[in-house]
């Protein structure tokens, strides 16, 4: 792999087209940069020279999107690869790493929850995770939302009666919990449950998650009939209840094909720079899940979007079906199919059906994508209208597209922290959130703490960095006055607008939270535009949640440190091992000596020391 970097020893050209004659005609990846040096687009090419020449045509561009992107390119660099397949994989990795503005970038896997099952455990349980690890566990998903994955987990644990308790609780539990008493768990923690019976329940749950619900219901119906014929009526009744629960789930699924095959269906819709990709998960001929992935800003065509999206959607540990349908022909269909077949370990067909029930399925995905795109456009219009009305109501100097809100959090002066949340175009931008440890304020002082974090946030801001359009503080006129003074000291008085929000004082008969602006004594009135106040309250509440959560974690960590520190023989490594194994201070305190001494690096004497010290520290 060879890299032709733009940051060479030669003088950087004013016109990036001057570099074209030196570009190789081999396959590879190219990275486009803007005037600030930021990577704005990553692409791959079978012939780098030919592909890059298309961006710098003297006669202009027939493709308006390509022309708009070319106008923003100040420089580029290329990476030569040995094969097109290598370029395909490298492009996907670079998009994930740099998240360029004009690429289709699938959100971080942490956003989409999945279900995890470790089959190596004697009595495994399903857990929710937001990161697919490279291990021997089974992963199911991703699900569209936390609500969807919790609902599915609830169906599984209730129907198949699998354990819900964590490993730390499972080891020390001596009595059945409420779930067992309500016949919702087999209780392997304290009952003599045959591992083979439990594993059978696990395998049925796996069939359910793989979409084999009809196969599973047929199996359970046969078992129920056999139990009834053998006069095992209690067992038959349990199987009947399980069957009814599964049939209620099946009723919600839509049958779309008669061949009962597994496939994923991807359809793209784009308009005005915004795009939506819709994914249907079809398992056993039934649609088991529908997810919409919006992209508010992209310059790629529909076929480019689909190719880039699919390369990010499937990764290590992900389930790849035998057939994948796409709404637009892809540039590298054969190469993509080869790559997907390598992930699956079996042949994968990547097609665009044009007739029959498969074409109707693809058309249904197209219609859903187009409808979601319309909804996205309407939501963006609504958000822009709200921000425009907010600018007018508060007499702001600019449209508040980027809002940053700050809040302090402490308890009796202990572990003082602050949080900053960011809303862009009316939506939270969680990747831009920031946490602050208060460093210069020794005593409880909200005003001094707010002054510190504002100076730290804006005092060292790069000239090319992102500044907000509006800064909001959780506090009243006092906090606002401190902020005005801090920004005046930094020379940023006119850099952005500033407001504060204070909770209503019911003792004074106030019924609404108050919004203050500089150079005005009374709070701003909103009249019939109460939705503007509600929006600002939502921003404030998100900031408060973020800051309080951070503070609680700090206090928990501090509490943990105070209990375990000082115990002879317990250093950072052993402390981490204890917490990882038992999960909490209570888990460590209630652990048996045998469990403590069985940990790697521990012995009986050290276990007795831990028990003795923790008992004395927790005594009143």
Secondary structure, DSSP 8 states (H G I E B T S, - for coil): -EEE-SS-SS---SSGGGGGGGS-SS-EEEEEE-TTS-EEEEEEESSHHHHHHGGG-TT--SSHHHHHHHTT--EEEEEE-SSHHHHHHHHHHHHHHH--TTS-----GGGS-EEEE-TTSTT--EEEESS--SSS-EEEE--SSHHHHHHHHHHHHHHH----S-HHHHHH--S--HHHHTT----TTTS---HHHHHHHHHHHHHHHTT-HHHHHHHHHHHHHHHHHTT-HHHHHHHHHHHHHHHHHHHTSEE--SS---EEEEEEEEETTEEEEEEEEEETTEEEEEEEEEESS----HHHHHHHHHHHHS-TT----SEEEESS--TTHHHHHHHHHHHHTS--EEE---SHHHHHHHHHHHHHHHHHHHHHHHHHHHHHHHHHHHHHHHT-SS--SEEEEEEEEEETTEEEEEEEEEEETTEE-GGG-EEEE--S--S--HHHHHHHHHHHHHHT--TTS---SEEEEES-HHHHHHHHHHHHHHT-TTTSEEEEEE---GGGT--S-EEEETT-SS----TT-HHHHHHHHHHHHHHHHHHHHHHHHHHHHHHHHHHHTT-TT--HHHHHHHHHHH-SHHHHHH--HHHHHTSTT--HHHHHHHHHHHHHHH--
